[in-house]
Structure formats: C-alpha cells, structure tokens
C-alpha cells in the first residue's frame, strides 16, 4: 500500500498524470475492493487526501474525461461513502 501511494505521490509532485498513475490507482482500487481492512489502511496512510489531490490535478488536465480518477478508484469511493471509519 505504501509503495503504491508513494508512486502516486511522486507523480503528483511532478504534476504527471500518465498511464503509470492510472495503473497505480487501479491497483489501489483492486486492493481495496471488498476489503475493509485494506480500505482502513488506505485511509490511515493518507490515501484519501492524496486522492483528492489527484482529482484536482486530473480535473485540470482531463476536463472532458472527468471519470478518469473516479473510475480508477471504483469501490474505494463507494466504501468511503457507505462505511464509517474512525481514523486517529
């Protein structure tokens, strides 16, 4: 989880939204799908804040393809809306 999030952080630091970013976000989606404990880890490692940054940057670059970051996150977004997590 940390390594994948670090890849996304590196891409965001360079303001690079590319195929590596897409596949890394897809991997995070697959890891969190149907796995509340992995979703919790995603939240604890700052994944939600990072994802919000991805949304901001990718929206500017892909205005006509607004679903790009959302489609990469899939069920993680659903879980964040439907599950209450307590993150210290």
C-alpha positions as CSV (number, residue, x, y, z in Angstrom):
1,X,0.0,0.0,0.0
2,X,2.7,2.5,1.0
3,X,4.7,1.8,-2.2
4,X,1.7,2.4,-4.4
5,X,0.8,5.5,-2.6
6,X,4.4,6.7,-2.9
7,X,4.2,6.2,-6.7
8,X,1.1,8.4,-6.8
9,X,2.8,11.0,-4.5
10,X,5.8,11.1,-6.8
11,X,3.6,11.5,-9.9
12,X,1.7,14.3,-8.1
13,X,4.9,16.1,-7.1
14,X,5.9,16.2,-10.8
15,X,2.3,17.1,-11.8
16,X,2.4,14.0,-14.0
17,X,-0.9,12.2,-14.8
18,X,0.0,9.3,-17.1
19,X,-0.5,5.6,-17.7
20,X,1.6,4.7,-14.6
21,X,-0.6,6.8,-12.5
22,X,-3.7,5.2,-14.0
23,X,-2.4,1.6,-13.4
24,X,-1.3,2.5,-9.8
25,X,-4.7,3.9,-9.0
26,X,-6.3,0.8,-10.5
27,X,-4.0,-1.4,-8.3
28,X,-5.2,0.6,-5.2
29,X,-8.8,0.1,-6.3
30,X,-8.2,-3.7,-6.7
31,X,-6.5,-3.9,-3.3
32,X,-9.4,-2.1,-1.5
33,X,-12.2,-3.9,-3.3
34,X,-14.2,-5.9,-0.8
35,X,-11.5,-5.4,1.8
36,X,-12.5,-3.1,4.7
37,X,-9.1,-3.6,6.4
38,X,-7.3,-2.5,3.3
39,X,-9.6,0.5,3.0
40,X,-8.7,1.4,6.5
41,X,-5.0,1.1,5.7
42,X,-5.6,3.3,2.6
43,X,-7.2,6.0,4.9
44,X,-4.5,5.7,7.6
45,X,-1.7,6.1,5.0
46,X,-3.3,9.4,3.7
47,X,-4.8,7.8,0.6
48,X,-7.9,9.9,0.7
49,X,-6.0,13.2,0.9
50,X,-3.8,12.1,-1.9
51,X,-6.8,11.0,-4.0
52,X,-8.3,14.5,-3.5
53,X,-5.1,16.0,-4.9
54,X,-5.3,13.6,-7.8
55,X,-8.8,14.8,-8.5
56,X,-7.8,18.4,-8.5
57,X,-4.8,17.9,-10.9
58,X,-6.5,15.4,-13.2
59,X,-9.6,17.5,-13.5
60,X,-7.4,20.4,-14.8
61,X,-5.7,18.0,-17.3
62,X,-8.7,15.9,-18.3
63,X,-11.7,18.2,-18.1
64,X,-13.5,16.2,-20.8
65,X,-12.7,12.9,-19.1
66,X,-13.9,13.6,-15.5
67,X,-14.3,9.9,-14.8
68,X,-10.6,9.1,-15.2
69,X,-9.7,9.3,-11.5
70,X,-13.1,8.1,-10.3
71,X,-13.0,5.0,-12.5
72,X,-9.6,4.2,-11.1
73,X,-10.8,4.3,-7.5
74,X,-14.1,2.4,-8.0
75,X,-15.2,0.7,-4.9
76,X,-12.9,2.6,-2.6
77,X,-15.0,5.7,-3.2
78,X,-18.2,3.7,-2.6
79,X,-16.8,2.4,0.7
80,X,-15.8,5.8,1.8
81,X,-19.4,7.0,1.2
82,X,-21.1,4.0,2.8
83,X,-18.8,3.0,5.7
84,X,-17.9,4.9,8.8
85,X,-14.2,4.7,9.6
86,X,-12.5,6.0,12.7
87,X,-9.0,7.2,11.8
88,X,-6.9,8.5,14.7
